[in-house]
């Protein structure tokens, strides 16, 4: 039986800073890339893919928060390490995914009224290349 990934551990480093504590959802996924021209090589490999993260995180204006890092880095291309198992060191059974992403437009702030309401924001960060599967400790 295969080991399952559970939603209790995560490592999401952006330029060496781990923002797992601010995130409520992190998904690395891909879709067909928009292209004006498809080459025969593209077609033979199933077409090119755009990899991206969809992230939901808490809104916090603390200087060390993920929200603040996104706000201050709009348009920058930064390194990432994504470890869905939450392990600090990659291994063959608990790999890391690495690469670079472009920080999108400034995040939203605010939300609905409520005595116990906590605000979150969602963003999409496009990977600049296909993620590297790192299994080396």
Secondary structure, 3 states (H helix, E strand, C coil): CCCCCCCCCCEEEECCEECHHHEEEEEEEEEECCCCCCCHHHHHCCCCEEEEEEEEEECCCCCCCHHHHHHHCCCCEEEEEEECCCCCCCCCCCCEEEEEEECCCCCCCCCCCCCCCCCEEEEEEEECCCCEEECCC
